[in-house]
Amino acid sequence: MKDGELLKGKRITAPWLPGTCIIQGTFSNEDCVNLVVVVESKGTTEVFTPTNEQLETIIEILSKDSSGNTICGDPALFKLSIEALRLGYAHSYDPYFALSVSRVDPLPHQLEAVYLHMIKQPRIRFLLGDDAGAGKTIMAGLLIRELRLRGLIDRILIITPANLSYQWRRELKDLFGERFDIIRGQDVTDAYASNPWIKNNRVITSRDWAKRDQVLESLAEAEPWDLVVIDEAHGMAASQPDKNPSQRFELAKMISSHTDHLLMMTATPHNGDKERFRNFLSLLDDDVYSDSESLELAIRNKNAPFYLRRLKESMRSFPSEEFPYGQPLFTRRTVSTVPFDIDGDEYKLYQDLTNYLRFIVNWLKSSKDQGHLPSGL
């Protein structure tokens, strides 16, 4: 073997070597070559100065697998692969592993939602109804990151209002390192004779575009999703889905049956209509509650594991020496009714506008009853 072939990591043997050795390096000293090796049988490092004749007797030993195939590889790359495998199991030892590889500084209520309520469910079907400003996007990002690191999800769909699509993509990339593609109308047009929902595994799309018949059909034909996140999900609700379903409700219903895990998020989950709220939660599970009364009772008794609603007043920071129970994150809201009087032209405008709105509402109801309007309106 020539001097230039004595590369680090090679397994060699020779009559003058004490068994099989692994080359650690070489260095020259005048006209001599010094060979640094690790003796496999002893695990010790030794230095040899072979002559030219001894160099010729060095034989490289190539490892072989059980089938007799030669195994040659870079030991540095092998170490990297072992490290990657180790990190793949890191979540087994660190239940908050997603925090270690994300650029977020989460708050207690965000950790509670993800790790105490969502992640423990074998099949996540969850409504997150926290107040506005609670950081629901961060909670969704933590859930996505955690499930991805555990190898539980790959195909992810996020349905949002159109004006929030780019914000979602930016925050998921900047905070969690998750890359998503936004699918729009032009993408479907350009994907001639192919389905863009199949080609992309991590997608963000607009709910009002996805609800169209042609798009809904292509979504239904795509492979099932591992996780679907619906932002501003209250827009998917319907008071009478059996008689008068909206297009958004039809979209959510189809998506619900086309995914394992479903996370719906909204700051206004309940508008006062109990039956509408029950129909809304049926998107998570069709058979959980048969009537609105049993649902209200379960929520009152805090026995609804798929639903979480917290107001700003209950959200606090982590405990500290100064604030052992945490510091309130938001200023307490005070609600009061302020009386006022209007008269003259202002009162006349108020009355005219009220009468006009009543006329429009009554006309819409009458037109629907007579079948003059599409059922989705």
PAPATI-73144 format. One line per 5 residues: for each residue x, y, z of C-alpha. Coordinates in Angstrom, 2 decimals. Layout:
REM PAPATI-73144
X Y Z  ...
//
This chain:
REM PAPATI-73144
0.00 0.00 0.00  1.39 3.43 -0.94  1.77 6.36 1.44  -1.10 8.28 -0.21  -3.49 5.39 0.37
-3.07 5.40 4.14  -6.30 7.27 4.80  -7.91 7.78 8.17  -10.50 5.16 9.09  -9.14 2.32 6.95
-8.80 -1.10 8.58  -5.45 -2.62 7.75  -3.23 -5.59 8.62  0.38 -6.58 7.94  2.87 -9.20 9.22
4.63 -6.58 11.34  1.42 -5.12 12.86  -0.06 -6.53 16.12  -3.29 -7.64 14.44  -5.99 -5.60 12.72
-5.54 -1.83 13.10  -7.53 1.31 12.21  -5.57 4.20 10.72  -5.84 7.43 12.68  -3.42 9.43 10.58
0.09 9.77 9.21  2.85 12.32 9.49  6.24 12.52 7.81  9.57 12.82 9.59  12.42 13.51 7.16
12.36 10.50 4.80  10.21 8.33 7.04  6.43 7.94 7.29  4.97 7.61 10.76  1.72 5.66 10.94
-0.70 6.26 13.83  -3.13 3.39 14.35  -5.55 1.98 16.90  -5.01 -1.70 17.60  -8.51 -3.23 17.54
-7.76 -6.10 19.92  -6.30 -3.77 22.60  -8.02 -0.46 21.90  -4.66 1.30 22.28  -3.11 3.90 20.00
0.37 3.10 18.67  2.81 4.72 16.24  4.85 2.74 13.70  7.54 3.83 11.28  7.41 1.26 8.46
10.03 0.91 5.78  9.16 1.02 2.10  9.23 -2.77 2.01  6.86 -2.96 5.01  4.48 -0.44 3.39
4.13 -2.82 0.46  2.93 -5.60 2.79  0.03 -3.57 4.24  -3.33 -4.99 3.23  -6.63 -3.12 3.61
-9.39 -5.16 5.23  -12.85 -4.45 3.80  -15.75 -5.27 6.12  -18.46 -7.52 4.72  -22.08 -7.91 5.72
-23.93 -11.20 6.28  -24.49 -11.58 2.53  -20.81 -11.20 1.74  -21.17 -7.72 0.25  -18.32 -5.31 0.90
-19.16 -2.45 3.23  -17.17 0.72 2.60  -18.12 4.07 4.02  -17.00 7.32 5.59  -16.86 6.91 9.38
-17.74 10.58 9.85  -20.95 10.13 7.86  -21.70 6.97 9.81  -21.39 8.94 13.04  -23.78 11.56 11.66
-26.32 8.88 10.75  -26.12 7.41 14.26  -26.64 10.89 15.71  -29.68 11.43 13.47  -31.10 8.10 14.65
-30.50 9.11 18.27  -32.32 12.42 17.77  -35.20 10.50 16.21  -35.79 8.84 19.59  -35.18 11.98 21.66
-38.91 12.58 22.18  -39.05 9.34 24.19  -36.86 10.95 26.84  -37.92 14.60 26.49  -41.71 15.07 26.44
-41.23 18.73 25.42  -38.74 17.99 22.66  -40.42 20.29 20.12  -39.49 23.26 22.32  -35.81 22.39 22.00
-35.89 22.63 18.20  -38.28 25.59 17.82  -37.79 29.34 18.13  -40.63 30.01 20.53  -40.87 30.96 24.19
-44.26 29.44 25.05  -46.56 30.48 27.87  -48.07 28.11 30.47  -51.53 27.98 28.88  -49.98 27.10 25.49
-48.02 24.19 26.96  -51.11 23.04 28.84  -53.22 22.94 25.68  -50.69 21.00 23.58  -49.13 18.62 26.09
-51.91 18.05 28.62  -54.97 18.07 26.36  -54.08 17.37 22.71  -50.97 15.22 22.56  -52.32 12.66 25.05
-55.21 11.72 22.78  -54.53 8.67 20.56  -56.64 10.32 17.86  -56.67 14.09 18.11  -60.11 15.59 17.41
-60.00 18.90 19.24  -61.61 22.35 19.36  -59.33 25.07 20.73  -61.58 28.00 21.62  -59.21 30.32 23.53
-59.66 34.08 23.49  -58.08 36.17 20.73  -54.41 36.86 21.44  -53.79 33.58 23.28  -51.33 32.37 20.62
-53.36 29.65 18.95  -51.00 29.63 15.95  -48.08 28.84 18.29  -50.07 26.00 19.85  -50.86 24.57 16.42
-47.20 24.89 15.42  -46.06 23.08 18.57  -48.54 20.29 17.89  -47.38 19.95 14.28  -43.71 19.96 15.28
-44.20 17.44 18.08  -46.18 14.99 15.95  -43.71 15.34 13.07  -40.71 14.65 15.31  -42.42 11.54 16.61
-43.00 10.33 13.07  -46.78 10.30 13.53  -47.76 12.68 10.72  -46.50 13.62 7.28  -49.42 14.97 5.21
-50.70 18.20 6.79  -53.43 20.55 5.55  -54.14 23.99 7.04  -57.40 25.71 6.07  -57.55 29.45 6.85
-59.23 32.65 5.70  -57.43 33.84 2.57  -55.88 36.89 4.26  -54.13 34.70 6.87  -52.48 32.18 4.53
-49.15 33.98 4.18  -49.02 34.77 7.91  -49.41 31.06 8.69  -46.69 30.06 6.23  -44.28 32.71 7.56
-44.76 31.85 11.23  -44.49 28.09 10.69  -41.24 28.58 8.77  -39.67 31.20 11.07  -40.71 29.72 14.43
-40.81 25.98 13.77  -38.77 25.39 10.61  -41.79 23.81 8.90  -42.14 24.57 5.17  -45.65 24.75 3.70
-46.91 25.43 0.19  -49.93 27.64 -0.49  -52.28 26.15 -3.08  -54.42 28.63 -5.00  -56.70 28.56 -8.00
-53.87 28.97 -10.51  -52.08 25.94 -9.07  -55.08 23.72 -9.77  -55.39 25.17 -13.28  -51.70 24.57 -13.99
-51.82 21.01 -12.62  -53.31 19.59 -15.80  -54.30 15.92 -15.46  -52.78 15.78 -11.97  -53.98 16.47 -8.44
-51.96 19.17 -6.58  -53.25 17.87 -3.24  -51.43 14.59 -3.86  -48.18 16.17 -5.02  -47.84 18.39 -1.91
-47.71 16.93 1.59  -47.79 20.19 3.58  -50.36 22.63 2.30  -52.07 25.87 3.30  -55.22 26.89 1.45
-58.12 29.34 1.65  -61.42 28.00 2.98  -63.58 30.05 0.59  -61.63 28.81 -2.40  -61.47 25.19 -1.21
-65.26 25.05 -0.71  -65.93 25.37 -4.47  -67.36 22.26 -6.07  -64.43 21.60 -8.43  -61.81 22.12 -5.70
-63.81 20.12 -3.15  -63.96 17.23 -5.60  -60.19 17.22 -6.12  -59.68 17.38 -2.34  -61.94 14.38 -1.83
-60.00 12.40 -4.45  -56.63 13.11 -2.79  -54.98 10.80 -0.29  -56.16 11.19 3.33  -54.41 13.76 5.48
-52.62 12.89 8.71  -53.51 16.23 10.34  -55.88 19.03 9.33  -55.90 22.41 11.11  -58.89 24.73 10.53
-58.33 28.34 11.62  -61.28 30.64 12.37  -63.33 27.44 12.42  -66.54 29.13 13.61  -67.04 30.13 9.96
-67.66 26.44 9.19  -70.66 26.13 11.52  -74.24 25.67 10.32  -77.51 25.92 12.26  -79.37 23.28 10.21
-76.76 21.23 8.32  -79.32 18.56 7.35  -81.76 21.01 5.78  -79.63 23.99 4.85  -75.89 23.18 4.90
-73.43 25.90 3.92  -70.60 25.22 1.48  -68.09 25.80 4.28  -69.82 23.20 6.46  -69.75 20.71 3.56
-66.01 21.36 3.18  -65.35 20.80 6.89  -67.55 17.67 6.93  -65.66 16.13 4.01  -62.26 17.03 5.50
-63.26 15.60 8.89  -63.84 12.19 7.34  -60.63 12.48 5.31  -58.12 12.86 8.16  -56.97 11.06 11.31
-56.25 14.15 13.41  -58.36 17.32 13.27  -57.71 20.58 15.14  -60.28 23.39 14.87  -59.40 26.81 16.28
-61.56 29.85 16.93  -61.84 32.68 19.45  -65.66 32.67 19.17  -66.80 29.05 19.28  -70.32 29.76 20.61
-72.65 32.46 19.30  -75.52 31.65 21.67  -77.21 29.09 19.43  -76.89 25.76 21.29  -77.95 23.60 18.37
-75.54 25.38 16.03  -72.74 24.73 18.54  -73.63 21.03 18.78  -73.60 20.76 14.98  -70.27 22.55 14.98
-68.75 20.00 17.37  -70.19 17.15 15.31  -67.43 17.94 12.83  -65.04 16.43 15.38  -67.20 13.42 16.22
-70.66 12.73 14.85  -71.74 10.49 17.72  -70.47 12.17 20.89  -73.61 14.10 21.90  -77.12 13.50 20.65
-78.55 16.83 21.86  -77.37 20.28 22.90  -78.41 19.81 26.56  -76.01 16.90 27.14  -73.25 18.90 25.50
-73.87 21.96 27.69  -73.87 19.74 30.78  -70.56 18.11 29.80  -68.91 21.49 29.25  -70.29 22.84 32.54
-68.90 19.81 34.39  -65.60 20.09 32.50  -66.16 16.65 31.05  -65.56 17.48 27.37  -62.01 16.27 26.62
-62.13 17.46 23.02  -62.97 21.09 23.83  -60.89 23.79 25.56  -62.02 27.36 26.16  -60.01 29.87 28.24
-60.48 33.61 28.66  -57.70 36.18 28.84  -58.34 36.73 32.53  -57.22 33.17 33.34  -53.94 33.34 31.41
-50.84 33.93 33.53  -47.08 33.85 33.16  -44.77 31.30 34.74  -44.39 31.65 38.54  -41.54 33.80 39.81
-40.24 34.95 43.18  -42.23 38.17 42.88  -45.35 36.49 41.47  -45.55 32.93 42.91  -48.83 32.28 41.06
-47.74 33.97 37.86  -48.45 37.44 36.59  -51.64 38.17 34.61  -50.83 38.41 30.91  -53.73 40.68 29.98
-55.47 43.63 31.60  -58.76 42.63 33.19  -61.74 43.64 31.09  -64.59 45.64 32.61  -67.92 45.51 30.77
-70.47 48.26 31.31  -73.52 49.55 29.45  -73.37 53.23 28.53  -76.80 54.81 27.87  -77.14 57.43 25.15
-79.92 59.45 23.50  -80.33 60.24 19.82  -82.92 62.45 18.19  -83.60 64.47 15.08  -81.92 63.41 11.83
-79.67 60.95 13.65  -82.66 59.09 15.09  -84.40 59.07 11.68  -81.27 57.55 10.03  -81.14 54.87 12.75
-84.80 53.95 12.21  -84.49 53.87 8.42  -81.40 51.66 8.55  -83.05 49.28 11.05  -86.14 48.94 8.88
-84.01 48.33 5.79  -82.04 45.52 7.46  -85.25 43.88 8.70  -86.66 44.01 5.18  -83.53 42.37 3.70
-83.48 39.60 6.33  -87.18 38.81 5.83  -86.77 38.83 2.05  -83.84 36.38 2.25  -85.79 34.04 4.53
-88.81 34.13 2.24  -86.70 33.53 -0.88  -84.99 30.53 0.70  -88.30 29.01 1.77  -89.59 29.34 -1.79
-86.39 27.85 -3.24  -85.37 31.00 -5.11  -81.90 31.08 -3.54  -79.12 28.43 -3.46  -79.13 26.41 -0.23
-75.53 27.38 0.51  -76.34 31.09 0.90
//
